[in-house]
Amino acid sequence: MENTGYKEIELKLPTDYSEHDLRKKIEKELHVSKFSYEILKKSLDARFKPSIFWLLRIRVLSKEFKGSIFTGDPQLEIPYQKRNKNAVVVGSGPAGFFAAFALIKAGFGVTLIEKGPQVNRRFKDIVEFEQGGAFKSSSNYCHGEGGAGTFSDGKLTSRTKNIVLEKNFVFDSFVASGAPEEIKYLAMPHIGSDNLRYVIPNLRKKFESLGGKMFFDTKVTDLKILKNDQVEVITENQDFLCDYLIFAPGHSSYDTYRMLYRKGVIFRNKPFAIGVRVEHPQELINRAQWLSPKLPGVKAAEYKLTYQATNGLPVYSFCMCPGGKVVPSAPEARQSIVNGVSDYSRNSPFANSANVVGVDLNKILKKEVGFEESLRWLETLEQKVFDIDNSFRIPACTIKDFTEGKVPATIPENSYPLGFFPYDFSQLFPSGIIEALKEGFVDFSRKIRGYETGVMLGLESKTSSPVQVVRDEHRRCEGFKNIFIIGEGSGYTGGIVSSAVDGVKLGMEISGMV
């Protein structure tokens, strides 16, 4: 607004405050009658239970203010310039989509290739699978339009620094495509898996409206570098020529890793994490965190736990899904892996989280482990879990029985849809991981009352990629002029936000090369 002054203030408000309450609070604090406001940050302060409140940082705009004039927040600039260059992006998860989106905005010709189907068909395939239908290797919780993040709650937290403009661009794009406005200011934002089924197709339509082309059910099998430095991308359906080739394969496309490795792309091993999903009744977590079974104005309580085991291995919770469910998230047939999802309302009676141990295979196996051996070690573990029952039923154990070295006679009710069976998890992991996990659970049970009553479910092995591509300062694969790997599959990012930002940054990087 022209000639409008502004002030920023912090306010404490009850968890069930209304917009009327907020406006009255602003009027009282700033002695102003005519104004507009914008929430900049909103976080729940539960440090001093039972006094729990929202802490808000507010920007208030009013002509009644003298002094500073509000000129708007800085925006990410992607200058458009018609370019006679084209890019092929492989993989439509956050990294791949936002690389393609940034490039099309910058004036490149862009083709986005996805080996799986569109979201709507993918969702139908998942529902059919969970009702006893066949597993589909290109259409599941890992693969298909939007990547693995489509069905993992849409959590938008990130610890990456110095990405404010790129992050805001990503969030603004989500909101413009139907995501809730609050993701722009909540301290722990999430879109919800149910909302993402509508947001992602809207993003695709925007990309296509700018001239982008998208091909589904199109798996890349090979590539050729031509004499003019163009790259020929070979798929099961047709071939594509491009000036720039960008892979955003996610953390589970080992066949793509292997193809790129055969073509001379250099990978190195990196630490990753493995463990289990842990599930509790949501009310138990609410009582532990809030001293109350419900808190008006707040959906469901969350937690974040860390512990350093005596053997030096870190143990921590990851990808917490309050009011969610545990799902079969295998990327390939005859593998058994679990993940957590939750819808926007977070109203399931269960809360789940990955509880994992950070590992370095070189130390676990007491030798130098190469690229292929690293992938095979993890694949073998994932296949071992499937082979226990030769099905997608999963092993389960109560935390208390696990820490005491027992196998439970019965397993508490839980959200996993395909069945479970009692199991001794000490048979699954190397001894060092078991020791660390047991110590971690004992520590977590001191921090959250009733934690030991939770149930361990299946194998959690996809917190991040076990390998990392060697990239130069321009994000190019080392030794290649125009081939890039980004996102979780590159080994440099983890989660929706950092992966999407990696894509945006690459799009702008390529724009600066031309």
C-alpha positions in Angstrom: 0.0 0.0 0.0 1.4 3.4 -1.0 2.7 5.5 1.9 1.8 2.8 4.4 4.0 2.4 7.4 4.6 -0.8 9.2 5.6 -2.3 12.5 6.5 -5.8 13.5 5.5 -7.2 16.9 5.4 -10.5 18.7 2.2 -11.6 20.4 1.2 -14.5 22.7 -2.3 -15.8 22.1 -4.3 -18.8 23.4 -4.2 -21.9 21.2 -7.9 -21.4 20.2 -7.7 -17.7 19.4 -9.9 -16.2 16.7 -9.1 -13.6 14.1 -11.2 -11.2 16.2 -9.0 -11.9 19.2 -5.9 -11.3 17.1 -7.1 -8.0 15.8 -8.1 -6.8 19.3 -4.6 -7.7 20.5 -3.0 -5.8 17.7 -5.2 -2.7 18.4 -4.3 -2.9 22.1 -0.5 -3.3 21.5 -0.1 -0.7 18.8 -3.0 1.7 19.6 -4.1 1.6 16.0 -7.6 1.3 14.5 -7.3 0.9 10.8 -4.7 -1.6 9.7 -4.0 -4.8 7.8 -1.7 -7.5 9.1 0.4 -10.5 7.9 1.5 -13.4 10.1 5.2 -13.9 9.6 5.9 -16.7 12.0 3.6 -18.9 14.2 5.0 -21.5 16.6 3.6 -23.4 19.6 5.3 -22.7 22.9 4.7 -25.7 25.1 7.8 -25.3 27.4 5.8 -24.4 30.5 2.9 -26.9 30.7 0.1 -26.6 31.2 0.4 -23.0 30.0 0.7 -23.5 26.2 0.2 -20.7 23.7 0.8 -19.6 20.2 3.7 -17.2 19.7 3.1 -15.0 16.6 5.3 -12.6 14.8 3.1 -10.1 13.0 3.7 -7.4 10.4 1.1 -4.7 10.8 0.5 -2.1 8.0 -1.3 1.2 8.6 -1.3 4.8 7.4 -1.4 5.7 11.0 2.2 4.7 11.4 4.9 7.2 10.8 8.5 6.5 9.7 9.3 3.3 7.8 7.4 2.7 4.6 6.7 -0.9 3.7 7.9 -1.6 0.1 7.2 -5.4 0.0 9.3 -8.5 0.7 12.2 -9.3 -1.7 11.2 -11.9 -4.3 13.3 -14.4 -6.3 13.9 -13.1 -9.7 14.0 -15.6 -12.6 14.6 -13.4 -15.7 12.9 -14.7 -18.8 14.9 -14.8 -22.0 14.0 -16.9 -25.0 16.8 -19.4 -25.4 17.5 -21.9 -28.1 18.5 -24.5 -25.6 16.4 -27.3 -24.2 16.6 -29.5 -21.1 15.3 -32.9 -20.2 14.5 -33.5 -16.5 14.1 -37.1 -15.3 12.0 -37.4 -12.2 9.0 -35.3 -11.1 9.6 -35.1 -7.3 10.3 -31.7 -5.7 13.8 -31.4 -7.1 12.9 -32.4 -10.6 9.7 -30.4 -10.8 11.2 -27.2 -9.5 14.3 -27.5 -11.7 11.9 -27.8 -14.7 9.7 -25.0 -13.4 12.7 -22.6 -13.0 14.0 -23.5 -16.4 10.7 -23.0 -18.2 10.3 -19.6 -16.5 13.8 -18.7 -17.7 13.0 -19.4 -21.3 14.3 -22.9 -22.0 12.5 -25.6 -23.7 11.8 -28.2 -21.0 10.7 -31.8 -21.1 9.9 -33.6 -17.8 10.0 -37.4 -17.8 8.4 -39.5 -15.1 8.6 -43.3 -15.0 5.4 -43.6 -13.0 1.9 -42.4 -13.6 0.0 -39.2 -12.8 -1.1 -38.7 -9.2 -4.7 -39.8 -9.6 -3.8 -43.2 -11.1 -1.0 -43.6 -8.6 -3.4 -43.0 -5.7 -5.8 -45.7 -7.1 -2.9 -48.2 -7.5 -1.9 -47.6 -3.9 -5.5 -48.1 -2.6 -5.8 -51.3 -4.6 -2.5 -52.5 -3.3 -3.4 -51.9 0.3 -6.7 -53.7 -0.3 -4.8 -56.8 -1.4 -4.1 -56.0 -5.0 -0.8 -56.4 -6.9 2.2 -54.3 -6.1 3.3 -52.1 -9.1 6.9 -51.2 -9.2 6.4 -47.9 -11.1 3.3 -46.8 -9.2 3.5 -46.9 -5.4 4.4 -44.8 -2.4 7.9 -44.2 -3.8 7.4 -43.8 -7.5 5.1 -41.7 -9.6 4.1 -38.0 -10.1 5.4 -35.9 -7.2 7.9 -38.5 -6.0 7.9 -40.0 -2.5 7.0 -36.7 -0.9 3.5 -36.9 -2.4 2.6 -39.5 0.2 4.6 -38.5 3.2 2.5 -35.8 4.8 4.1 -32.9 2.8 6.3 -31.8 5.7 8.1 -28.6 4.8 10.7 -28.2 7.5 14.3 -27.6 6.5 17.6 -26.9 8.4 19.3 -25.6 5.3 20.6 -22.1 5.7 20.7 -19.1 3.2 17.8 -20.3 1.0 15.1 -17.8 2.0 14.3 -16.5 -1.5 14.3 -19.9 -3.1 12.3 -21.4 -0.2 9.7 -18.6 -0.5 9.5 -19.2 -4.2 8.7 -22.9 -3.6 6.1 -22.1 -0.9 4.4 -19.4 -3.0 4.2 -21.9 -5.8 2.6 -24.5 -3.5 0.1 -21.9 -2.2 -0.8 -20.7 -5.7 -1.6 -24.3 -6.6 -3.9 -24.9 -3.6 -1.8 -25.5 -0.6 -2.9 -23.9 2.7 -1.6 -20.3 3.1 -0.4 -21.2 6.6 2.6 -23.1 5.3 4.3 -19.7 4.7 4.4 -18.9 8.4 4.0 -22.0 10.5 7.1 -23.1 12.3 6.3 -26.7 11.5 4.4 -26.5 8.2 2.9 -29.4 6.3 0.5 -29.6 3.3 -1.0 -33.0 4.0 -1.0 -36.0 1.7 -4.6 -35.5 0.8 -4.0 -31.9 -0.3 -0.9 -32.9 -2.3 -3.1 -35.0 -4.5 -4.6 -31.8 -5.8 -1.6 -29.4 -5.4 0.7 -31.5 -7.6 -1.5 -31.7 -10.6 -2.1 -27.9 -10.4 1.6 -27.4 -10.4 1.9 -29.6 -13.5 -0.8 -27.6 -15.3 1.1 -24.4 -14.5 4.3 -25.9 -15.9 2.5 -27.0 -19.1 0.8 -23.7 -19.5 4.2 -22.1 -19.8 5.2 -24.5 -22.6 6.6 -27.4 -20.6 6.1 -31.0 -21.8 5.5 -33.9 -19.5 5.7 -37.6 -20.2 4.4 -40.2 -17.7 5.0 -44.0 -17.7 8.3 -43.3 -19.4 11.4 -45.0 -17.9 14.9 -43.9 -18.8 17.1 -46.9 -19.6 20.2 -45.3 -21.2 21.9 -42.1 -22.4 24.3 -41.2 -25.2 26.6 -38.2 -25.3 26.8 -37.0 -28.9 29.7 -35.2 -30.7 28.0 -31.8 -30.5 27.7 -32.3 -26.7 24.0 -32.9 -26.9 22.7 -35.9 -24.9 20.3 -38.5 -26.3 18.0 -39.8 -23.5 16.8 -43.3 -24.3 13.6 -44.5 -22.7 11.4 -47.6 -23.1 8.9 -45.5 -25.2 10.9 -42.9 -27.2 14.2 -41.0 -27.3 14.8 -37.3 -26.5 17.6 -35.0 -27.5 18.7 -32.2 -25.1 21.4 -29.7 -24.3 21.1 -30.2 -20.6 20.2 -33.5 -18.8 19.0 -33.4 -15.2 18.4 -36.4 -13.1 16.2 -36.1 -10.0 15.8 -39.8 -9.2 14.9 -39.7 -5.5 16.5 -41.9 -2.8 15.2 -45.2 -4.1 15.9 -45.5 -7.9 18.9 -47.8 -7.6 18.5 -48.9 -11.2 19.1 -45.3 -12.3 22.1 -45.0 -10.0 23.6 -48.1 -11.6 22.9 -46.9 -15.1 24.6 -43.6 -14.4 27.5 -45.3 -12.7 28.1 -47.5 -15.8 28.2 -44.2 -17.9 31.0 -42.9 -15.8 29.2 -40.8 -13.2 31.2 -40.8 -10.0 29.5 -41.7 -6.7 30.9 -42.0 -3.2 29.4 -43.6 -0.1 27.9 -41.5 2.6 26.4 -42.1 6.0 22.7 -42.8 6.2 20.3 -44.2 8.8 18.2 -47.3 9.3 15.8 -48.4 12.0 12.1 -48.9 12.4 8.8 -47.0 12.5 7.4 -46.5 16.0 3.7 -46.0 16.6 1.7 -44.8 19.7 -1.9 -43.8 20.3 -1.9 -40.1 19.4 -3.6 -39.3 22.8 -0.6 -40.7 24.6 1.7 -38.3 22.8 -0.8 -35.5 23.4 -0.8 -36.1 27.1 3.0 -36.4 27.3 3.5 -33.2 25.4 0.5 -31.1 26.6 -0.6 -32.8 29.8 -4.0 -33.0 28.1 -5.6 -35.4 25.6 -6.6 -32.5 23.3 -5.6 -28.9 22.9 -8.1 -26.5 21.2 -6.8 -25.0 18.1 -3.9 -27.5 17.6 -4.3 -30.7 15.6 -2.0 -33.2 17.2 1.2 -33.1 19.4 4.6 -33.8 17.8 8.0 -34.8 19.2 11.6 -34.7 18.2 14.1 -37.0 20.0 17.8 -37.5 19.9 20.4 -39.6 21.7 24.1 -40.4 21.4 24.7 -44.1 22.1 27.6 -45.3 24.2 29.1 -47.0 21.0 29.1 -43.5 19.3 26.1 -44.1 17.0 23.4 -41.3 16.9 19.8 -42.3 17.5 17.0 -40.0 16.6 13.4 -39.7 15.6 12.7 -38.6 12.0 9.7 -37.8 9.8 7.2 -37.7 12.7 3.6 -38.1 11.5 1.1 -37.0 14.2 -2.4 -38.2 13.5 -1.1 -40.4 10.7 -0.6 -44.0 9.7 2.3 -46.4 8.8 2.3 -47.5 5.1 4.1 -50.1 2.9 6.7 -47.9 1.0 8.7 -50.4 -0.9 10.1 -49.1 -4.2 10.5 -52.5 -5.8 8.8 -55.9 -5.5 10.0 -58.4 -2.9 11.3 -55.5 -0.7 9.6 -54.5 2.6 10.0 -50.9 3.8 7.7 -48.7 5.8 7.0 -45.0 5.9 4.6 -42.7 7.7 1.9 -40.4 6.1 -0.8 -38.1 7.5 -3.5 -36.0 6.0 -3.9 -32.3 6.5 -6.3 -32.8 9.4 -4.0 -35.2 11.2 -7.0 -36.8 12.8 -5.9 -40.5 12.9 -5.9 -42.0 16.4 -2.2 -42.9 15.9 1.1 -41.1 15.9 4.2 -42.5 14.2 7.8 -41.6 13.6 10.9 -43.2 12.2 13.4 -44.1 15.0 16.7 -44.6 13.3 20.4 -45.1 13.9 23.0 -43.2 11.9 25.4 -45.6 10.2 28.6 -45.5 8.2 28.9 -48.9 6.4 32.7 -48.7 6.4 32.6 -48.8 10.2 29.7 -51.2 10.5 31.3 -53.7 8.1 34.9 -52.8 9.2 36.1 -52.4 5.7 36.0 -49.9 2.7 32.7 -50.4 1.0 32.3 -49.5 -2.6 29.3 -48.1 -4.6 27.7 -51.4 -5.6 28.3 -53.1 -2.3 26.7 -50.3 -0.5 23.5 -50.5 -2.6 23.5 -54.3 -2.4 23.8 -54.3 1.4 20.8 -52.1 1.8 18.8 -54.0 -0.9 19.6 -57.3 0.9 18.3 -56.0 4.2 15.1 -54.8 2.5 14.6 -58.1 0.8 15.4 -60.0 4.1 12.4 -58.3 5.8 10.1 -59.3 2.9 11.4 -62.9 3.0 10.7 -63.4 6.7 7.0 -63.9 5.8 7.3 -63.8 2.0 4.7 -61.0 2.0 4.2 -57.3 2.8 3.2 -58.2 6.3 5.8 -56.7 8.6 7.7 -57.7 11.7 6.5 -55.9 14.9 7.5 -55.7 18.6 6.7 -53.5 21.5 9.5 -51.2 22.6 9.4 -52.6 26.1 9.8 -56.2 24.9 12.6 -55.2 22.5 14.6 -53.4 25.2 14.2 -56.4 27.5 15.2 -58.9 24.8 11.8 -60.5 24.6 9.5 -61.4 21.7 5.9 -60.3 22.4 3.0 -62.8 22.5 0.7 -60.1 21.1 1.1 -56.8 19.3 -1.1 -53.7 20.1 -3.5 -52.4 17.5 -1.8 -50.2 14.9 -2.4 -48.5 11.6 -0.4 -50.6 9.2 -2.8 -51.9 6.5 -1.3 -55.2 5.3 -0.8 -57.2 8.6 2.1 -57.8 11.0 3.6 -60.5 13.1 5.7 -60.7 16.4 9.4 -60.6 15.7 12.8 -60.4 17.4 14.4 -57.3 15.8 17.8 -58.3 17.1 17.9 -60.8 14.2 17.5 -58.0 11.6 20.3 -55.5 12.3 24.0 -55.7 13.1 24.6 -55.8 16.9 26.0 -52.2 17.1 22.7 -50.9 15.6 20.6 -53.0 18.0 22.6 -51.8 21.0 22.2 -48.1 20.0 18.5 -48.5 19.3 17.9 -50.1 22.7 19.7 -47.4 24.5 17.9 -44.8 22.5 14.5 -46.2 23.3 15.4 -46.3 27.0 16.4 -42.6 26.8 13.2 -41.7 24.8 11.1 -43.4 27.4 12.5 -41.1 30.1 11.6 -38.1 27.9 8.1 -39.0 26.9 5.9 -40.8 29.4 4.6 -44.0 28.1 7.0 -44.2 25.1 8.0 -47.7 26.0 4.4 -48.9 25.3 4.8 -48.1 21.6 5.1 -50.7 18.9 8.0 -51.1 16.5 6.9 -51.7 12.9 8.9 -52.9 9.9 12.1 -51.5 8.4 12.7 -47.8 7.9 15.6 -47.5 5.5 14.9 -44.6 3.2 15.8 -41.6 5.4 18.3 -40.6 2.7 20.4 -42.1 -0.1 23.4 -44.3 0.9 25.5 -42.8 -1.9 26.3 -39.3 -3.1 27.3 -38.1 -6.6 30.5 -36.1 -6.9 29.4 -32.6 -8.2 31.4 -29.6 -9.2 30.6 -26.0 -8.1 27.9 -25.7 -10.8 26.1 -28.9 -9.6 27.4 -30.8 -12.7 28.4 -34.4 -12.4 32.2 -34.4 -12.2 33.7 -34.9 -15.6 30.5 -34.0 -17.5 29.6 -30.6 -19.2 25.8 -30.9 -19.1 24.6 -33.8 -16.9 23.4 -33.0 -13.4 22.0 -35.0 -10.5 19.9 -33.2 -7.9 17.6 -33.7 -4.9 17.7 -36.7 -2.5 19.1 -38.9 -5.2 22.2 -36.8 -5.4 22.9 -37.4 -1.7 23.0 -33.6 -0.9 19.4 -33.0 0.2 16.8 -34.5 2.5 13.1 -33.7 2.3 10.8 -31.7 0.1 12.1 -28.2 0.8 15.9 -28.8 0.4 15.2 -30.9 -2.7 13.0 -28.3 -4.3 15.5 -25.6 -3.5 18.2 -27.7 -5.1 16.1 -27.8 -8.2 15.5 -24.0 -8.2 19.2 -23.3 -7.7 20.1 -25.6 -10.5 17.6 -24.0 -12.9 19.1 -20.6 -12.1 22.7 -22.0 -12.4 22.0 -23.3 -15.9 20.3 -20.0 -16.8 23.6 -18.2 -15.9 25.6 -20.5 -18.2 23.7 -19.5 -21.4 
